[in-house]
Amino acid sequence: MSQTPDSAVRTYIDQHRTAFLDDLAEWLRIPSVSAQPHHALDVRRSADWLAGKLKETGFPTAEVWQTPGAPAVYAEWPSDDPAAPTVLVYGHHDVQPAAREDGWDSEPFEPVVRDNRLYARGAADDKGQIFFHTLGVRAHLAATGRSVPAVHLKLLIEGEEESGSPHFRALVEEHAGRLAADAVIVSDTGMWSEDTPTVCTGMRGLAECEIRLYGPDQDIHSGSFGGAVPNPATAVARLVAALHDEQGRVAVPGFYDGVVELTDRERELFAELPFDEQRWLRTAKSHAAQGEAGYTTLERVWARPTAEVNGIGGGYQGAGSKTVIPASAMVKLSFRLVAGQDLDHIERIVRAWAADRLPAGIRHEIAFSPGTRPCLTPLDHPALQSVARAMGRAFGTTVRFTREGGSGPAADLQDVLGAPVLFLGISVPSDGWHAPNEKVELDLLLKGAETGAYLWGDLAANWRHAR
């Protein structure tokens, strides 16, 4: 009896499981820690290894792209159908620092399998989630009898994500022609849980600044001058107190300009997730939930813009007392942004807000760091529906939708290439990204490969119809 397409995919993945995991373990042994200069050669070795393995997989083009920092890997495998959509897969091959003395039960760069879990730095973040695409595309070919993918398939695997992607946007702009795509698939994310597969539809952006206030030219005696000259520590406290109103909304005028509001359907879908707020609070090491009135915790974290005080200081902070009016004070602020918000606009209004709230005699400086734009793909987008269908076939259950409260370089791809960003990840919260004993669930890793095997055919069939 001939196999169905789905059973053919699963058979191929099962038959090649051991070789796939052996290859992944070999890659995980390379300590590609981009944040540590003494691992620079290892990061390069990781890029070379991946480029070589992608050529083995069948990609006719696989190149290492150098940046002023760590190298990225680019690969391309054209379809035989000129009208097929072009899909770009993004991930990163660099990893966080790790050492046995950090609390690992085994050497972080010597992969081990225990209880059907693969433990190693990078197992989930992000080498495992990149590498399942190599098995997935081979299963796609084997099950369909194709010699090339059903889509024009491209990969861009960054080497500096764990160092803040300082050169990523410039790299994308430099190679925008070769990276051009109809859709971007980001495999540097996760699911709600093992039992609740989910697809992320967007990430928040990020703007950060440091505000420094200056009063007297030096610390001065509070008895001689207190109450008669402006105090920068008092001014910074008042600035922070004015950041939110009584409803938990950001009180900077113009902050919510352009915000894309949650739809009723999105709120319904968020509410369907098995969210336990008390458990979430324990994970957060916090004792209460709070935030913008009128929104649930998940809505606040995923879909609402925020302002947070990340650090504040000024004046004497040693033991005992020192009765001075300090010469300076400072505060560090970060703003998580959602679709519709513009980084330049946020910087302008924050500068104006701070200047308007400071008393005479207080000088100030505001320095903004390079920001990250938000990205969001509508629920009814055909490419997003393809991802959900492919994952549903692999997991055999309904796929739900989430967003990501954090920020990442995916928005640069959307911004420069003008393509929608979709998220395909199989990692779960217990995988311990950036923590000791990082791991990936092997069954989920193979489900990721299976999802990829179904995805390319689904996109080819449905994208053409949608266009």
N, C-alpha and C positions, 0 to 999 in steps of 0.2 A: 504494500500500500504506500502510495506516495505521501510525503509529508506535507502538512500545511505550511504556509510561509512562516508562521510563528514558531511551529515546532522545529522547522529547519534552522531558524535563528538560535533557538535554545540548544539544539543538538550541537551546532557549531561551537557555541560558547562553552558548553560542557566539555567538548573534546579538546578544546584549546586552553582550558582554564589553567592547567599546570604551567604550560609554557608562558602564558601571559603573566602569571604571578611571579615566576622566576625572573622574567625580564623586569617587572616592576621592582622587585627586591634589589636587583642589580643597580637600578637607577637610584633607589632610595639610599643606597650605600654611599652615594656621592654627597658630601656635606655642603650643599650649595647655599651657604648662608651669606646673603648679599650684604647684610649689615656689618659684617666683620671683614676688614680688609685682608686678613691673612687667609681668607677663604676665596679670594678673587679667582684664583686658578681653578678652584673646585667649581665655582659658578660657570666658568668657561667650559670646564670638562662636562658639566651637566648639559649645557647647551649643545656641545658637540655630540654627546651621547644621544640626546633626543633627536637631533637632526639625522644621525645615522639610522636610528631605529625607525623613524618615519619613512626613510627611503626603503628600508626593509619591508615595511608595511605595504608599500606600493606607491607612495607619493612620488611623482616624477620630479618634483621640485621640493627641496628641503634645504634651507639656508640658515646660517647664523648671521644675525644682524647686530653689528657692534653699535654701542651707544657710548656717550662719554662716561657712562658707568658700566653696568653689567650687560651682557649680550642677551638678545631675544632670539627666538627661533621662528622662522616663517616657513610654512609649507603650503603647497597647492596641488590639488588633484582635480583637473577639469572633468566635467561630464562630457559624454558624447552627444548631448543634446544642447545645441546653442541657446535654446530658449529656456533652459533650466535655470532656476534661481541660484544665486551665489550666496553661500553661507560662510561666515567667518566665525570660527571657534576661538574664544579667548580663554587663557589661563595663565598661570605663572609657574616657573620651575625653581625659583628661589624659595628658601624656607627660613623659618625662624631659628635663632640660636638654640642649641640644646646640648646638655651635658648630663652624664649619669648622676652627678652630685646634685642636680636640680630636683631629684626625686623620681627619676625613671627606675622602673623595675628591671630594665635591660638596657643595653647600649642603644642610644637613640638612632644611630646610623648603622645599626646591625639589625635588620628587620627580623621579627619573630612572629609566628602565628600561634595564638592561644585562643581556644574556644571560638574558632572560626572568625577570629579578628586578627588583622595584620597591624602590628605595633611598630611604628617608626616615625621619625620626624618627616613630615611631608606625605604620610600615607593618605591623609584626607585633604590636607591643605598644602599643596594643591596637586601634587604629582599623581596621586591615585585617580583624581577626578579628570585630569588631562588624559591619562594613559588609557582609561577605559574606552576612549574614542578610537584607539587603534584596533582594539578587539571588535568594537561595534561596527566600524566600517568594513572590516573583513567579513563579519557575519552578514552584513547587508549584501555584500557581493555574492557570498556563497548561497544565500537563501534565494536571491533573485536571478542568479546566473549571469549577472552583469560583470563586465571586466573593469568598469569604472563606476564611480558613484552616480546616483540619480541626480545629484546637485553638483554644482561647481563648489568643491569643498576647499576652504582655506583655514589655516591655523596661524594664530599669532600668540606665542607663548613668551610672556615677559620674564625678565630676569631681575627686576627690582621692585616687585610689588610689596614685598615685606620691608622695603626701605622707603616706602612712600611714593613709588613710581615717579621719581623726579624728572626722568627724561622720556616718559612714555608718550605724553601728548606730542612732543616734538617728533618722536619716532613715527607716530601715526600720521602727522602732517607731512613729514618727509616722504612717506611711502603711501600716501592716500590713494594714488592711482592703482597700485597693486593690491591694496587692501579693500578696494571698493566692493561692497556687498549689498545684497538686498535685506539681509538680516544678520544679526550678531548673536551667537550663542555663548553665554558666559558660563563656564563650568568651574566656578570658584564660589560656590554657595552650598546651601543645604536644604534639607526637608524638615518639616515639622517634627516627625518622629518615624520610627521604623514602620509603624502601622498606619501612618497618615502621610502618604506621599503628597507633596505639594510642589507647585511651581511658583517661584517668586516673579512678581510683575514689575518691580521697580526698586530703586535704592534712593535714599535721600542724598542731597548734596551737602557740602560743608564749607563754611566760611569761618575763619579764625582770626582773632586780632588780640593785640596787647595794647592796653591803654596805660600810659604813664603820666602821672600828674606831678607838677612841681610847684612848691610854695616858696618858703624862705630859701635863701641861698645855702643855708646849712641848718642842721637841727638847732632849735633855739629854746630857751627856758620857758616852760609853760606858765610859770608864776609871773614872769616879767611881761610876757607877750600873749599868753593865752586869753582867748575871748576878744582879742583886738586885731588879730591878723587871720587870714584864711588858713585852714589846716587841710593839707592834701589827703590825709588819711580819712578825715571826716567827709571830704568831697567824694572820695572813691566809694565810701560806704553809702552815701546818698545816691550815687550813680547806680550802684548795684541794686539798691532798694527800689529804684525807679524802673528797673528792667522789666518787671511784670506787673500787671494789674491784679485786682483782688480775685479775678476769675481765672488766673493762671495764664492769661494771654500775654504775649510779648507786647510791651507798651511803646516800642519804637515806632513812631508814626510812619506809615507806609510799609510796614513789615509784611503785611498779608496781601499786598498788591499782587494780583495775578495768580494767587494760589489756586491750583486745581483741586476742587473740593471732592471728597469721597462721594461716590454715587450710592444710592440706596442699596443696589445690588452688591457692591463691594462691602458695605457694612454688614449685610446679611451673611455673606460668605465668611467674613472674619468671625462673626458670631457663631458660626457652625463649627469652628475649630475647638477641639477639646482643651480649652485654656483653663488652667488652675492658677488663679492669681496668687494664692498663698504659697504655692510651690514656686511660682515665678519670683516672688519676693524673697524666698529663701535663697534662690540662685543669685539674686541681686544683692544679697547680704543687706537687705533693707528691711525696715519695720513698718512701712506704710507706702501706699500708692498715692500719688498726687499728680496734678498737671492741669492742663486746660480743661475747663468745665465743659460738659456736654459731649465728651468723648471717652470711649473705653480705653483701658491701658494699651491694648494692641493698636487701636487707632492712633493714640498719642505717639507710640513708638515707631509705627510704620508710615503714617500718612499725614502727620501734622508737623509743621515747622516748630522749632524750639530754639531757646537761647539758654545757655548754661554758663555759670561762673566756674571756670576750671582752676583758678588760683587767684588769690588776693593777698596783698601784703603792703607793709609800709611801717616805718617807725621802728622803735626798739622792740625786739622780740626775745631778748635774753632773759636770764633768771633775774628775779626781783623787779624793781621798778626803775624807770628812768624818766623823769618828768620833763619831756620835751615835746615840742611841736615838730614833727618830722619834716625834713626837706622834701620828701617825695613819697609817693605811694603808687601802686600799680594794681591792675586787674587783668586777667586773661579771660577772654570770652570766646565761646564757640556757638555757631548757629547752624543747626541742621535744617536743610532746605528741602522743599518738596517741589514737584513739577509745577512750572509756572513762575517760579521765583528766579531772579537774575542776580548773579554774583556782583556785578558792577552796581546794580541798584542797591543791594544790601550794604555794600561798602559805603556808598554815598549817604544813605539815610542814617547809618550808625555814626558816621563822622559828624553829621549835622546834629543828631540827637545828643551826642556827648558834648559837643561845643555849646549847645544851647542850655545845658544843665549845669555848667560849671560856673562858680562865682568869679567875680573880678579878683585878680591877683593869683589865680591858679592857671599856670601854663600847662599845656598838655601835648602829648605826641601819641599818635595812633599808628601802629604798624600792622598791616594785614598780611597773612601768609597766602601763597597761591591756593586758590579754592578748588573745590570739586563740584561739578554741576549735578543736579538731580536727574534721574531718568525714570520714565514710566511708560509702559506699554499697555494700551487699553485691553480690557478683557476680551473684546470681540475681534482683536487683531487676528488675521488668519494664521500667521506664523506662531503666535502664542497658542492658538487652538491646536496646531500641529504638535507642539511640544506636549501639551496636555494629553492629547490622544495617544501619542507614542508612549508616554509614561504610564498611562492607564492600561495599555496593552501589556507592558512589561510587568506591572505590579498586579494586574488583574483586579483593580478596584478603582473607585472614583478618585480623581485627583482634584485637590482643592488648591486655593490660591492664597499666597501671602505677599507681603512686601518685606524689604530689609531696612531696618532702622539705621544701619551704618552707611558708610560711603566708600566708594572705590573708583577705580579708573574706567569702569565700564561707560560712564557718562561721556568720557572723552571720545570713545568710539562712536557713540550716538551723535555727538556734536560735530565731529570732524567728517564722519562718513555719511551722516544723514540717514542712518539705518536704524530700525527698531532693535532694541536689545531684549533678548530673552534669556532666562536663567534656567540652566539644567544642571542640577547638583543632587547628589545622593547622600551627602554627609548628614549626620544627625547630631544633636547637641552634645551627646555623650562622647563624641569623637575627640574632644579636648584639643581643639585648635590652639596653638601657641603654648600649650600646657605640657607638663610631663606626661608620658604614656599616651601620646597622641596615637590614635588608631583609626582604622576604617573597618566597617562590617563587610566581610567578604561577599555575603549574599547580596548586599546592597550595591557593592562595587560592580558585580556582574549584572545586576538589574540596570545599572547605568549604561553598561555596554549594550544590553538588550534594547534599552530606550533609544540609544543612538542608532542601532540597526534599523529600527522602525522609522525613525524620524526623517531620514533622508528621502525615503520613498514618499512619505506622507507630505513633506514639504513640496516635492517635485509635482505631485499630483494636484494638491490643493492650492498652492501658491499661483500656479498658472491659471487655474480657474478663477481665483480671486482677482487677479490682475486683468 
